[in-house]
């Protein structure tokens, strides 16, 4: 029973004590301030990196557009305009036949066979 009384008295004494350990208020804002400062520094670093890469990309795009324009002008100069060519080829074959009749007279007959062809060629490199 004595143990219970001692425990209850200790409990009451500890509850009546108004001494509490104060939480230092300076540590909480300093910690948040340091996090904010670090985040601002990282944002500045990232902004500088993105600006550099953006400048590199825009300069590369400008160079490529200039190359495309020069290639366009060079190809327009080099391409020759070829007009359509129409070619007509005529092959005629003439057969001459001589026949002798019973009395020795010769009779000649001629036959003409025509093999005509028309060849059309068109070039697809014509720029319009």
Backbone torsions as a table, in degrees:
resi	resn	phi	psi	omega
1	UNK	NA	-34.5	179.1
2	UNK	-62.8	-33.4	-179.1
3	UNK	-66.6	-36.1	-178.4
4	UNK	-70.6	-39.5	-179.8
5	UNK	-66.2	-40.4	179.5
6	UNK	-64.8	-41.8	-179.3
7	UNK	-66.5	-40.8	179.9
8	UNK	-67.4	-40.8	179.3
9	UNK	-65.5	-39.7	177.3
10	UNK	-64.4	-38.6	179.3
11	UNK	-65.3	-42.7	-179.4
12	UNK	-68.4	-37.2	178.5
13	UNK	-66.2	-39.3	-179.8
14	UNK	-70.6	-32.0	179.0
15	UNK	-74.5	-32.0	-178.4
16	UNK	-77.8	-17.6	-178.4
17	UNK	-70.2	126.5	-178.3
18	UNK	-100.1	6.3	178.1
19	UNK	-79.1	122.3	175.3
20	UNK	-125.3	153.9	178.0
21	UNK	-81.1	119.1	-178.1
22	UNK	-73.9	141.7	176.4
23	UNK	-85.3	123.9	-179.3
24	UNK	-65.8	121.6	-177.1
25	UNK	-75.7	-19.0	-177.1
26	UNK	-75.9	-24.1	-177.6
27	UNK	-74.1	-36.4	-177.2
28	UNK	-67.6	-51.3	179.4
29	UNK	-67.5	-33.3	179.2
30	UNK	-65.2	-38.4	179.3
31	UNK	-66.1	-43.6	179.7
32	UNK	-69.3	-36.1	177.8
33	UNK	-64.0	-40.3	-179.9
34	UNK	-67.0	-36.1	177.4
35	UNK	-66.0	-41.8	179.5
36	UNK	-64.8	-42.8	179.9
37	UNK	-63.2	-43.7	178.6
38	UNK	-63.2	-40.4	179.7
39	UNK	-67.0	-37.6	177.6
40	UNK	-65.5	-38.7	178.1
41	UNK	-66.0	-41.1	179.3
42	UNK	-67.6	-34.1	177.0
43	UNK	-64.5	-41.8	178.7
44	UNK	-63.2	-42.4	178.6
45	UNK	-62.2	-44.9	-179.6
46	UNK	-66.1	-37.3	176.8
47	UNK	-62.9	-41.8	179.8
48	UNK	-66.1	-38.7	179.5
49	UNK	-66.9	-43.2	179.6
50	UNK	-67.2	-35.1	176.8
51	UNK	-64.8	-41.2	178.7
52	UNK	-63.9	-45.3	-179.2
53	UNK	-67.5	-35.3	177.9
54	UNK	-64.6	-40.6	177.8
55	UNK	-64.5	-40.7	178.7
56	UNK	-63.5	-43.9	-178.3
57	UNK	-65.6	-42.7	179.9
58	UNK	-66.2	-36.3	177.6
59	UNK	-67.6	-38.8	177.1
60	UNK	-64.7	-39.9	178.8
61	UNK	-64.7	-41.7	179.1
62	UNK	-63.7	-42.3	178.3
63	UNK	-62.4	-42.4	-179.4
64	UNK	-66.6	-37.9	177.7
65	UNK	-66.8	-36.0	176.4
66	UNK	-65.8	-40.0	177.7
67	UNK	-63.4	-41.6	179.5
68	UNK	-62.3	-43.1	179.6
69	UNK	-63.7	-42.2	179.1
70	UNK	-66.1	-39.0	178.1
71	UNK	-66.2	-36.2	177.5
72	UNK	-63.0	-45.2	-179.4
73	UNK	-67.7	-36.7	179.5
74	UNK	-67.6	-41.0	-179.2
75	UNK	-70.7	-31.4	178.0
76	UNK	-68.5	-31.6	179.5
77	UNK	-75.6	-40.0	-174.1
78	UNK	-76.0	-27.9	-176.6
79	UNK	-75.4	124.7	177.0
80	UNK	-96.1	140.3	-179.5
81	UNK	-83.0	121.1	180.0
82	UNK	-109.2	125.5	-179.3
83	UNK	-85.1	165.6	178.4
84	UNK	-68.7	140.8	179.9
85	UNK	-114.6	128.1	177.9
86	UNK	-115.5	120.6	-174.9
87	UNK	-120.0	128.2	-180.0
88	UNK	-113.7	122.4	-179.9
89	UNK	-117.4	126.4	-179.9
90	UNK	-120.7	122.2	175.0
91	UNK	-116.5	117.2	177.4
92	UNK	-111.7	135.0	175.8
93	UNK	-117.3	126.3	-179.0
94	UNK	-114.3	124.8	178.0
95	UNK	-105.2	126.9	177.2
96	UNK	-113.9	123.4	-178.7
97	UNK	-118.9	133.9	177.1
98	UNK	-116.0	130.1	179.6
99	UNK	-125.5	140.7	175.3
100	UNK	-107.4	136.9	177.6
101	UNK	-92.7	-173.5	-175.9
102	UNK	-63.6	-34.5	-177.9
103	UNK	-88.0	-0.4	175.2
104	UNK	97.0	5.8	177.8
105	UNK	-81.1	141.9	178.5
106	UNK	-98.6	137.0	177.6
107	UNK	-121.6	125.9	-179.3
108	UNK	-107.6	136.5	174.9
109	UNK	-127.1	143.5	178.5
110	UNK	-121.0	141.4	176.4
111	UNK	-131.5	135.6	178.0
112	UNK	-117.5	125.1	177.1
113	UNK	-115.5	126.9	-175.5
114	UNK	-106.9	125.5	174.1
115	UNK	-114.7	85.1	-178.2
116	UNK	-94.4	144.0	175.8
117	UNK	-142.6	144.9	178.4
118	UNK	-117.4	123.3	-179.1
119	UNK	-112.4	125.1	177.3
120	UNK	-116.7	127.3	176.5
121	UNK	-122.1	136.8	178.8
122	UNK	-128.8	140.6	-179.4
123	UNK	-97.2	136.4	-177.5
124	UNK	-92.3	3.7	-178.4
125	UNK	-92.5	14.1	-179.5
126	UNK	-75.4	125.5	177.0
127	UNK	-91.4	132.1	179.8
128	UNK	-118.6	NA	NA
